[in-house]
Amino acid sequence: MSGTAFAIVAAAALLHALWNAMVKASGDRAVTLGMIALGHLILGGIAACFLPWPGWQTAPYIAASTIIHWGYYWLIYHAYRLGDLSLVYPISRGVAPVLVTLGAMTAVGETLSAMGWAGVLAVSAGVMLLAMGEVRRGVSGAAAGLALLLGLVIAAYSLTDGTGARVSDSVAGYIAWLFVCEGIAAAWLLAIRFRRLRGLGPRPWALGIAGGIASAVAYGLAIWAKTIAPFGLVSALRETSVVIAAGIGMVWFGERPWRPRLLAALVVAGGAAAIALA
């Protein structure tokens, strides 16, 4: 992977970890997720006014990704209702890079070197390590099943958007219109917590919208990176955000134990190094 692509995805991973920390700190995740989707809509709407139209050939990809993202929001809301973030997030994000890599082999004929595969598998293994403590304590089968389904959905929209961006006349335009269409999910997520919204002050709104903009920039960078690097490597490197989020959890939320998190971080760091060399 080129140094430019690596830097872009590393920045996306950091932003992704930050907005997920905001979700975890939230007292009402439906409201926070709704605000994040609203942030996508705001940023995408402003950008779409100034960026070129990506071309009608991208319309099927934008439509498909929009539907997949609506399913993603529905799943993530119910997954966090049934299971902890420390279980759902690592499982869903851990299986996604392998699924994306296998999907890219089938859909666009991409292949990875042995070093590339080693990096993808190491990142996935390190991310999954973070969920092992929850698994040992016993978890809801429904929560684990939704987490695995989320991983499949993440892989689906990753492949769809990567391919759509590659065939577009304007990658930035593709990203903007995707956010406009996908951000409509905010209406549903905010509607189901309308009473709580009325009691919110300006600070939660500001934090929620800021998280949404951070999320939008993170995913936009990831889509852009897929036009200059293999899907599987981008997906794996982006999921290092899970370990960054775990580190934030240890420092910010005082989460313990620290040894499994440190081990996971070392495994993921090795995977990231392999990806850089692939």
BAPADREN-358522 format. One record per atom (N, C-alpha, C): x, y, z. Coordinates in steps of 0.02 Angstrom, whole numbers, padded with zeros to 5 digits, always signed. Layout:
<sites>
XYZ;...
</sites>
This chain:
<sites>
+00043-00060+00000;+00000+00000+00000;+00044+00062+00000;+00027+00111-00040;+00066+00172-00044;+00062+00211+00021;+00112+00255+00031;+00113+00295+00091;+00052+00342+00095;+00031+00368+00037;-00027+00413+00036;-00090+00376+00058;-00102+00317+00029;-00161+00278+00047;-00159+00259+00120;-00101+00239+00145;-00094+00219+00215;-00112+00277+00261;-00087+00337+00245;-00101+00396+00287;-00175+00414+00286;-00206+00409+00227;-00278+00425+00221;-00319+00378+00264;-00305+00312+00260;-00346+00264+00297;-00331+00268+00372;-00268+00282+00390;-00252+00290+00461;-00291+00348+00491;-00296+00403+00454;-00335+00461+00478;-00408+00442+00484;-00434+00403+00435;-00503+00381+00438;-00515+00337+00500;-00467+00294+00515;-00474+00249+00574;-00477+00290+00638;-00436+00341+00644;-00436+00383+00704;-00503+00419+00712;-00528+00448+00658;-00593+00482+00661;-00650+00433+00678;-00645+00373+00649;-00696+00322+00662;-00697+00303+00736;-00638+00296+00765;-00634+00279+00836;-00664+00335+00879;-00652+00397+00861;-00677+00453+00900;-00753+00456+00900;-00784+00446+00841;-00858+00451+00842;-00889+00391+00875;-00857+00333+00873;-00883+00275+00910;-00877+00285+00985;-00825+00320+01007;-00819+00337+01078;-00877+00383+01099;-00897+00427+01054;-00954+00470+01068;-01018+00429+01076;-01026+00378+01034;-01085+00334+01039;-01084+00299+01107;-01025+00274+01127;-01021+00237+01189;-01036+00282+01249;-01015+00346+01245;-01026+00392+01300;-01097+00417+01304;-01136+00404+01251;-01204+00431+01248;-01250+00392+01294;-01297+00429+01324;-01349+00396+01364;-01403+00365+01322;-01411+00387+01260;-01462+00361+01215;-01431+00353+01147;-01415+00290+01130;-01378+00278+01068;-01420+00290+01006;-01486+00282+01011;-01528+00296+00953;-01524+00370+00934;-01526+00413+00985;-01519+00485+00973;-01451+00501+00943;-01398+00472+00971;-01331+00486+00947;-01322+00462+00875;-01346+00401+00860;-01341+00376+00792;-01381+00419+00743;-01439+00443+00767;-01479+00487+00725;-01443+00552+00710;-01409+00579+00760;-01371+00641+00750;-01312+00629+00703;-01282+00570+00708;-01226+00554+00664;-01251+00550+00592;-01308+00517+00581;-01337+00515+00514;-01356+00585+00490;-01380+00627+00537;-01397+00695+00519;-01335+00734+00499;-01279+00721+00533;-01216+00752+00514;-01195+00734+00444;-01206+00670+00425;-01192+00649+00356;-01234+00689+00307;-01298+00696+00323;-01345+00731+00279;-01325+00805+00271;-01306+00837+00325;-01287+00907+00323;-01223+00916+00281;-01172+00877+00296;-01108+00884+00260;-01117+00865+00187;-01153+00810+00174;-01164+00789+00105;-01205+00839+00065;-01256+00868+00097;-01298+00917+00063;-01259+00979+00043;-01217+01004+00089;-01177+01063+00073;-01127+01047+00017;-01093+00990+00023;-01043+00972-00026;-01074+00960-00095;-01133+00930-00097;-01165+00914-00161;-01182+00977-00201;-01190+01034-00167;-01206+01097-00201;-01146+01123-00241;-01086+01102-00224;-01026+01130-00254;-00985+01079-00294;-00999+01015-00285;-00959+00963-00318;-00993+00938-00382;-00954+00912-00429;-00983+00886-00491;-01027+00824-00478;-01077+00815-00521;-01118+00755-00518;-01075+00695-00537;-01076+00641-00499;-01031+00585-00512;-01047+00544-00575;-01104+00557-00607;-01123+00520-00666;-01179+00471-00652;-01223+00463-00701;-01281+00419-00691;-01261+00346-00682;-01201+00328-00705;-01179+00259-00697;-01170+00241-00623;-01167+00292-00580;-01159+00278-00509;-01225+00271-00472;-01281+00289-00507;-01346+00288-00473;-01363+00220-00442;-01352+00164-00478;-01367+00099-00447;-01326+00086-00384;-01264+00109-00384;-01221+00097-00325;-01243+00141-00266;-01261+00203-00280;-01285+00247-00227;-01350+00220-00198;-01395+00198-00242;-01459+00171-00219;-01449+00108-00177;-01406+00063-00201;-01393+00001-00164;-01360+00016-00097;-01311+00060-00096;-01276+00076-00034;-01323+00110+00016;-01368+00153-00010;-01417+00186+00034;-01460+00135+00070;-01486+00086+00033;-01528+00034+00062;-01488-00007+00113;-01427-00024+00095;-01384-00062+00141;-01370-00023+00204;-01357+00043+00197;-01344+00084+00256;-01405+00091+00301;-01464+00095+00271;-01524+00097+00312;-01530+00033+00353;-01515-00024+00320;-01514-00087+00357;-01461-00088+00411;-01404-00056+00397;-01350-00052+00446;-01372-00015+00509;-01405+00043+00499;-01428+00081+00557;-01480+00042+00597;-01524+00007+00562;-01575-00033+00597;-01541-00087+00637;-01493-00122+00608;-01459-00177+00642;-01417-00152+00701;-01382-00096+00691;-01337-00073+00745;-01378-00048+00804;-01436-00019+00791;-01480+00002+00846;-01502-00058+00887;-01526-00111+00854;-01550-00170+00890;-01493-00211+00920;-01435-00212+00886;-01378-00250+00913;-01355-00219+00978;-01353-00151+00982;-01332-00118+01044;-01386-00122+01097;-01447-00133+01077;-01501-00142+01126;-01495-00210+01160;-01471-00260+01123;-01466-00328+01150;-01398-00346+01178;-01346-00313+01153;-01278-00329+01174;-01236-00267+01186;-01181-00276+01223;-01136-00220+01239;-01097-00199+01177;-01076-00135+01178;-01034-00109+01125;-00969-00148+01121;-00942-00169+01179;-00879-00205+01182;-00883-00274+01150;-00944-00298+01137;-00953-00362+01103;-00970-00350+01029;-01022-00310+01018;-01048-00301+00950;-00997-00268+00904;-00964-00216+00928;-00918-00177+00886;-00859-00219+00863;-00822-00254+00908;-00765-00293+00884;-00784-00351+00838;-00839-00386+00853;-00858-00443+00810;-00877-00419+00740;-00919-00368+00737;-00941-00344+00671;-00884-00316+00631;-00840-00279+00663;-00783-00249+00628;-00727-00299+00616;-00724-00352+00657;-00671-00401+00648;-00682-00447+00589;-00745-00464+00574;-00757-00510+00518;-00759-00473+00452;-00770-00407+00453;-00780-00369+00391;-00719-00371+00344;-00657-00360+00367;-00601-00359+00320;-00593-00424+00279;-00601-00481+00312;-00596-00544+00275;-00651-00550+00224;-00713-00532+00243;-00769-00535+00197;-00759-00487+00138;-00732-00427+00152;-00719-00379+00098;-00666-00406+00050;-00613-00435+00078;-00560-00462+00035;-00585-00518-00009;-00624-00564+00020;-00652-00619-00019;-00702-00592-00071;-00742-00543-00051;-00790-00514-00098;-00756-00478-00155;-00701-00443-00141;-00664-00408-00194;-00634-00457-00243;-00613-00515-00220;-00586-00566-00266;-00639-00588-00315;-00701-00594-00291;-00756-00618-00333;-00784-00562-00376;-00794-00503-00346;-00829-00449-00381;-00785-00411-00430;-00724-00394-00411;-00682-00353-00454;-00616-00386-00472;-00607-00449-00451;-00547-00486-00470;-00483-00464-00436;-00488-00432-00377;-00429-00411-00341;-00397-00470-00305;-00332-00472-00304;-00296-00524-00267;-00244-00490-00222;-00230-00521-00165;-00180-00494-00120;-00120-00541-00117;-00062-00512-00102;-00002-00551-00091;-00007-00587-00024;+00040-00632-00011;+00041-00666+00054;+00048-00617+00111;+00088-00565+00101;+00096-00513+00152;+00030-00476+00164;-00005-00462+00110;-00069-00428+00116;-00119-00470+00155;-00123-00534+00139;-00169-00578+00175;-00149-00584+00249;-00084-00587+00262;-00061-00590+00331;-00084-00529+00370;-00080-00470+00338;-00102-00409+00371;-00176-00409+00385;-00216-00430+00335;-00289-00431+00343;-00308-00479+00400;-00280-00538+00400;-00297-00588+00450;-00274-00567+00520;-00216-00535+00524;-00191-00512+00589;-00235-00458+00618;-00256-00410+00576;-00300-00357+00600;-00366-00387+00624;-00395-00432+00584;-00458-00463+00604;-00451-00502+00669;-00396-00539+00676;-00385-00578+00737;-00377-00533+00797;-00339-00478+00789;-00329-00432+00844;-00393-00399+00866;-00434-00380+00817;-00498-00348+00833;-00544-00398+00869;-00546-00460+00845;-00589-00510+00876;-00567-00526+00948;-00501-00519+00962;-00477-00531+01030;-00512-00487+01081;-00531-00427+01059;-00563-00380+01105;-00632-00405+01128;-00662-00449+01088;-00728-00475+01105;-00725-00539+01146;-00665-00569+01154;-00661-00635+01185;-00682-00633+01259;-00666-00578+01294;-00686-00574+01363;-00762-00577+01371;-00797-00541+01327;-00870-00542+01329;-00897-00612+01313;-00865-00645+01264;-00888-00712+01244;-00880-00761+01301;-00824-00757+01337;-00812-00803+01393;-00863-00792+01449;-00886-00731+01458;-00934-00718+01511;-01005-00740+01492;-01014-00760+01430;-01079-00781+01408;-01117-00722+01379;-01142-00729+01317;-01176-00674+01284;-01240-00698+01254;-01283-00651+01238;-01345-00666+01204;-01330-00692+01134;-01360-00749+01117;-01351-00775+01049;-01378-00727+00997;-01432-00691+01013;-01460-00643+00966;-01411-00585+00954;-01378-00562+01008;-01330-00507+01001;-01271-00528+00958;-01245-00588+00971;-01188-00612+00931;-01208-00622+00858;-01269-00648+00847;-01293-00658+00779;-01300-00592+00742;-01327-00541+00776;-01334-00475+00745;-01265-00444+00731;-01217-00456+00775;-01149-00430+00764;-01118-00461+00701;-01127-00527+00693;-01101-00559+00632;-01137-00534+00570;-01203-00524+00576;-01241-00498+00519;-01218-00426+00502;-01202-00388+00554;-01176-00321+00543;-01111-00323+00504;-01068-00371+00520;-01005-00379+00483;-01018-00391+00409;-01068-00432+00394;-01086-00445+00324;-01112-00381+00290;-01153-00343+00326;-01180-00280+00298;-01124-00230+00287;-01076-00225+00334;-01019-00180+00326;-00979-00198+00264;-00968-00263+00254;-00932-00285+00194;-00970-00268+00131;-01037-00275+00134;-01078-00261+00075;-01074-00187+00055;-01082-00142+00103;-01079-00071+00083;-01008-00049+00066;-00958-00082+00096;-00888-00065+00079;-00873-00082+00006;-00894-00141-00015;-00883-00162-00085;-00924-00119-00133;-00987-00105-00114;-01030-00065-00158;-01002+00005-00168;-00982+00037-00114;-00958+00106-00119;-00889+00109-00152;-00847+00060-00138;-00781+00060-00170;-00788+00053-00246;-00832+00009-00268;-00843-00001-00339;-00876+00061-00370;-00927+00088-00336;-00961+00148-00361;-00913+00207-00368;-00869+00216-00320;-00820+00271-00324;-00772+00261-00382;-00753+00199-00395;-00706+00187-00449;-00736+00201-00519;-00801+00190-00527;-00832+00202-00592;-00859+00273-00598;-00855+00313-00546;-00885+00380-00546;-00841+00429-00585;-00873+00483-00607;-00837+00539-00639;-00807+00585-00586;-00833+00582-00525;-00808+00623-00470;-00815+00584-00405;-00760+00563-00376;-00763+00525-00314;-00794+00567-00258;-00774+00630-00254;-00802+00674-00202;-00877+00684-00213;-00899+00690-00276;-00970+00696-00290;-01008+00634-00271;-00979+00576-00283;-01010+00512-00263;-01021+00511-00187;-00969+00529-00150;-00972+00528-00077;-01027+00576-00053;-01030+00636-00082;-01079+00686-00061;-01150+00661-00071;-01165+00635-00130;-01234+00612-00144;-01252+00550-00105;-01202+00508-00090;-01215+00450-00047;-01236+00474+00022;-01202+00524+00049;-01219+00549+00116;-01288+00582+00117;-01306+00615+00062;-01372+00646+00059;-01426+00592+00064;-01419+00539+00024;-01469+00486+00022;-01468+00444+00086;-01409+00427+00109;-01403+00384+00168;-01423+00421+00232;-01412+00488+00233;-01428+00527+00292;-01501+00533+00307;-01544+00513+00260;-01616+00514+00272;-01634+00468+00330;-01591+00420+00344;-01602+00375+00401;-01607+00413+00466;-01580+00474+00467;-01583+00515+00528;-01655+00528+00549;-01700+00535+00499;-01770+00551+00515;-01800+00496+00558;-01788+00432+00540;-01816+00376+00579;-01784+00372+00648;-01718+00376+00651;-01683+00368+00714;-01701+00423+00764;-01710+00484+00739;-01728+00538+00783;-01802+00537+00801;-01843+00513+00755;-01915+00510+00768;-01932+00464+00826;-01895+00407+00833;-01911+00359+00885;-01888+00385+00955;-01852+00441+00956;-01832+00470+01020;-01853+00545+01022;-01910+00560+00992;-01931+00630+00985;-01939+00663+01054;-01968+00628+01102;-01978+00658+01168;-01912+00676+01201;-01863+00632+01193;-01797+00646+01223;-01763+00705+01187;-01774+00711+01123;-01744+00766+01085;-01766+00834+01111;-01830+00838+01131;-01857+00902+01153;-01822+00927+01217;-01795+00880+01256;-01763+00899+01319;-01688+00909+01314;-01660+00900+01254;-01588+00906+01246;-01567+00980+01242;-01511+00995+01272;-01483+01062+01266;-01438+01068+01205;-01408+01126+01195;-01366+01136+01136;-01303+01094+01136;-01275+01077+01194;-01212+01039+01196;-01220+00969+01166;-01270+00929+01186;-01278+00863+01155;-01290+00867+01080;-01327+00918+01058;-01337+00927+00986;-01271+00941+00951;-01231+00986+00981;-01167+01003+00950;-01120+00943+00947;-01118+00904+01002;-01075+00845+01003;-01099+00793+00952;-01165+00784+00948;-01192+00735+00901;-01178+00753+00829;-01188+00816+00811;-01175+00837+00742;-01100+00834+00727;-01059+00853+00777;-00986+00849+00768;-00965+00776+00756;-00996+00730+00794;-00982+00659+00784;-01003+00636+00715;-01060+00663+00691;-01083+00645+00624;-01036+00669+00570;-01011+00729+00578;-00964+00756+00529;-00898+00717+00530;-00875+00699+00591;-00814+00658+00596;-00825+00590+00563;-00884+00561+00574;-00900+00497+00543;-00902+00503+00467;-00932+00557+00442;-00936+00567+00370;-00867+00575+00339;-00824+00615+00370;-00757+00625+00344;-00718+00559+00345;-00726+00521+00400;-00691+00456+00406;-00711+00409+00349;-00777+00403+00337;-00799+00357+00285;-00783+00384+00215;-00786+00449+00207;-00768+00479+00143;-00695+00465+00126;-00651+00471+00175;-00580+00456+00164;-00571+00382+00146;-00609+00338+00179;-00603+00266+00164;-00625+00251+00093;-00680+00283+00070;-00703+00272+00001;-00650+00297-00048;-00623+00356-00035;-00572+00384-00079;-00511+00337-00082;-00491+00310-00025;-00433+00265-00023;-00444+00203-00066;-00507+00180-00072;-00521+00120-00111;-00512+00131-00186;-00506+00194-00207;-00492+00207-00278;-00418+00204-00293;-00375+00201-00242;-00303+00199-00253;-00269+00140-00218;-00308+00098-00185;-00279+00040-00150;-00330-00017-00149;-00307-00079-00140;-00353-00136-00138;-00405-00131-00082;-00466-00154-00098;-00521-00150-00050;-00503-00183+00017;-00475-00243+00014;-00462-00281+00075;-00413-00246+00120;-00359-00217+00092;-00310-00183+00133;-00339-00120+00165;-00380-00084+00127;-00412-00024+00155;-00458-00043+00212;-00499-00095+00201;-00547-00116+00252;-00511-00138+00316;-00458-00177+00308;-00422-00202+00367;-00389-00145+00406;-00356-00100+00370;-00322-00045+00404;-00373+00001+00438;-00431+00010+00406;-00482+00053+00437;-00507+00024+00502;-00510-00043+00507;-00536-00074+00568;-00487-00072+00626;-00426-00045+00614;-00383-00033+00672;-00414+00018+00718;-00466+00052+00694;-00503+00100+00736;-00531+00067+00799;-00545+00002+00794;-00573-00033+00852;-00523-00034+00910;-00459-00045+00893;-00408-00046+00945;-00396+00025+00971;-00398+00074+00926;-00392+00143+00949;-00449+00160+00997;-00509+00138+00979;-00567+00150+01023;-00558+00115+01090;-00528+00055+01090;-00515+00020+01153;-00466+00059+01195;-00415+00088+01163;-00368+00129+01199;-00401+00191+01229;-00446+00222+01190;-00484+00278+01217;-00525+00256+01277;-00554+00195+01271;-00594+00169+01326;-00553+00160+01390;-00491+00137+01384;-00449+00128+01443;-00432+00195+01476;-00417+00246+01434;-00396+00310+01461;-00456+00353+01482;-00506+00356+01438;-00563+00401+01447;-00615+00372+01496;-00632+00307+01484;-00685+00276+01524;-00658+00233+01581;-00591+00225+01585;-00562+00184+01638;-00578+00110+01631;-00586+00086+01569;-00605+00016+01558;-00546-00031+01574;-00562-00089+01600;-00513-00140+01616;-00542-00208+01598;-00503-00261+01591;-00431-00265+01601;-00391-00236+01543;-00329-00216+01556;-00289-00184+01504;-00247-00234+01465;-00230-00293+01494;-00186-00340+01460;-00215-00366+01394;-00279-00389+01392;-00306-00411+01328;-00308-00356+01275;-00321-00295+01297;-00322-00239+01250;-00253-00225+01222;-00202-00231+01266;-00133-00220+01243;-00113-00275+01194;-00130-00337+01209;-00115-00392+01164;-00148-00382+01096;-00212-00362+01097;-00248-00350+01035;-00214-00294+00996;-00193-00241+01031;-00160-00185+00997;-00095-00207+00963;-00057-00251+00996;+00006-00274+00967;-00007-00317+00905;-00059-00360+00908;-00075-00401+00850;-00097-00357+00791;-00140-00308+00806;-00164-00264+00754;-00107-00221+00726;-00062-00199+00769;-00005-00159+00745;+00038-00200+00697;+00047-00265+00713;+00084-00308+00667;+00048-00315+00600;-00019-00321+00603;-00057-00324+00542;-00053-00261+00501;-00055-00203+00535;-00049-00139+00500;+00019-00132+00467;+00072-00157+00501;+00139-00155+00471;+00142-00198+00408;+00111-00257+00411;+00110-00300+00353;+00072-00268+00295;+00018-00233+00310;-00020-00199+00258;+00022-00143+00227;+00060-00107+00268;+00103-00054+00242;+00155-00081+00194;+00179-00142+00206;+00230-00172+00165;+00201-00210+00104;+00136-00224+00106;+00106-00266+00054;+00105-00229-00013;
</sites>
